Amino acid sequence: MVVEIAAHPTRVWRALTVPAEVARWDGVVPTAVPDDYPVVGQHARWRTKIGFLGLTLHDRVRVVDEERCLASTIDVGIVHVEERYTLEATAAGTRLTSDNEVRSRLPGLGRLALRLGASGVRSSMARLVTHCETPA
């Protein structure tokens, strides 16, 4: 999924990597996020909900290229996601690409995991755009 954000890549990067900002646009609550997040190899934990079900989101950082690329392995409930954000500066701000390989951690539930993951990515990206384009 690709979105255009009317904000500088520095702003978008901050929204993706500062836990307090992630909590504001993504609705997750940092529960065990290292102070120097994100660093390759870190395991951060966030509290989230799917409906009324409270879950722990496990975020294992794979790639950090400041203001260019952030990639993590995400596990939450039955959903496993290989996630990669790529930022590109444009004349209007930032082009953000979110590549996500979504699968189920339980056999036979791949379609459900894919549906949950795709829906989550679409709504998450819309909230991120609004967050970054709203003056602080």
C-alpha positions as CSV (number, residue, x, y, z in Angstrom):
1,M,0.0,0.0,0.0
2,V,1.3,3.5,-0.9
3,V,0.1,6.7,0.6
4,E,1.2,10.3,-0.1
5,I,1.7,12.4,3.1
6,A,1.9,16.2,3.1
7,A,4.7,16.1,5.7
8,H,8.5,15.9,5.5
9,P,10.0,12.4,5.9
10,T,11.5,13.5,9.3
11,R,7.9,14.0,10.6
12,V,6.7,10.7,9.2
13,W,9.8,8.9,10.6
14,R,9.1,10.3,14.0
15,A,5.5,9.1,13.9
16,L,6.7,5.6,13.0
17,T,9.5,5.4,15.6
18,V,8.7,7.5,18.7
19,P,6.5,5.3,21.0
20,A,4.3,8.1,22.3
21,E,3.6,9.2,18.7
22,V,2.9,5.6,17.6
23,A,0.4,5.3,20.5
24,R,-1.4,8.5,19.3
25,W,-2.1,7.4,15.7
26,D,-2.0,3.6,16.0
27,G,-3.8,3.1,19.3
28,V,-1.2,0.7,20.7
29,V,0.2,1.2,24.2
30,P,3.9,0.7,24.7
31,T,4.4,-1.9,27.5
32,A,8.0,-3.0,27.0
33,V,9.6,-0.7,24.4
34,P,13.4,-0.1,24.7
35,D,14.4,3.6,25.3
36,D,16.5,3.6,22.1
37,Y,13.8,2.1,19.9
38,P,14.1,1.2,17.1
39,V,17.4,-0.7,16.9
40,V,17.9,-3.9,14.8
41,G,17.4,-6.9,16.9
42,Q,15.1,-5.3,19.5
43,H,11.9,-7.0,20.7
44,A,9.3,-4.3,21.7
45,R,5.9,-5.1,23.1
46,W,2.8,-3.1,22.7
47,R,-0.7,-3.6,24.1
48,T,-3.5,-3.6,21.5
49,K,-7.1,-4.7,21.0
50,I,-9.0,-6.5,18.3
51,G,-12.5,-5.7,19.2
52,F,-12.8,-6.3,22.9
53,L,-9.9,-8.7,23.0
54,G,-6.8,-7.3,24.6
55,L,-3.6,-8.7,23.0
56,T,0.2,-8.2,23.2
57,L,1.8,-7.2,19.9
58,H,5.4,-8.5,19.6
59,D,7.5,-6.2,17.4
60,R,10.9,-7.6,16.4
61,V,13.0,-4.9,14.6
62,R,14.8,-6.2,11.4
63,V,15.9,-3.1,9.5
64,V,16.4,0.5,10.5
65,D,17.6,3.0,7.8
66,E,16.7,6.4,9.4
67,E,14.1,8.3,7.4
68,R,14.2,5.7,4.7
69,C,13.2,2.2,5.8
70,L,11.8,0.5,8.9
71,A,11.1,-3.2,8.9
72,S,9.8,-5.5,11.7
73,T,8.4,-8.9,12.2
74,I,5.0,-8.5,14.0
75,D,3.1,-11.2,15.9
76,V,-0.3,-10.5,17.4
77,G,-2.9,-13.1,18.2
78,I,-3.1,-15.5,15.2
79,V,-1.5,-13.0,12.8
80,H,2.1,-12.9,11.7
81,V,3.3,-10.0,9.6
82,E,6.6,-9.2,7.9
83,E,6.2,-5.4,7.7
84,R,8.3,-2.9,5.8
85,Y,7.8,0.9,5.6
86,T,9.8,2.7,2.9
87,L,9.9,6.5,2.9
88,E,10.6,8.6,-0.1
89,A,10.8,12.4,-0.1
90,T,8.6,14.1,-2.7
91,A,7.9,17.7,-3.7
92,A,4.7,17.5,-1.6
93,G,6.1,15.7,1.4
94,T,6.6,11.9,1.7
95,R,5.6,8.8,-0.3
96,L,5.2,6.0,2.3
97,T,5.0,2.4,1.1
98,S,3.9,-0.2,3.5
99,D,4.7,-3.8,2.3
100,N,3.2,-6.5,4.5
101,E,3.4,-10.2,4.1
102,V,0.5,-11.5,6.3
103,R,-0.1,-15.1,7.4
104,S,-1.7,-17.0,10.1
105,R,0.2,-18.6,12.9
106,L,-2.4,-21.3,13.0
107,P,-3.0,-23.8,10.1
108,G,-6.1,-23.2,8.1
109,L,-6.7,-19.6,9.2
110,G,-4.6,-17.9,6.5
111,R,-7.6,-16.1,4.9
112,L,-8.8,-14.8,8.2
113,A,-5.3,-13.5,9.1
114,L,-4.9,-11.9,5.6
115,R,-8.3,-10.2,6.0
116,L,-7.5,-8.9,9.5
117,G,-4.0,-7.8,8.4
118,A,-5.2,-6.0,5.3
119,S,-8.0,-4.2,7.1
120,G,-5.6,-3.2,9.9
121,V,-3.0,-1.8,7.5
122,R,-5.6,0.3,5.6
123,S,-7.0,1.9,8.7
124,S,-3.6,2.3,10.3
125,M,-2.2,4.1,7.2
126,A,-5.2,6.4,7.1
127,R,-4.7,7.3,10.8
128,L,-0.9,7.8,10.2
129,V,-1.6,10.2,7.3
130,T,-4.0,12.3,9.4
131,H,-1.6,12.3,12.3
132,C,1.3,13.5,10.2
133,E,-0.7,16.1,8.4
134,T,-2.3,17.6,11.5
135,P,-0.3,20.5,13.0
136,A,1.1,19.7,16.5
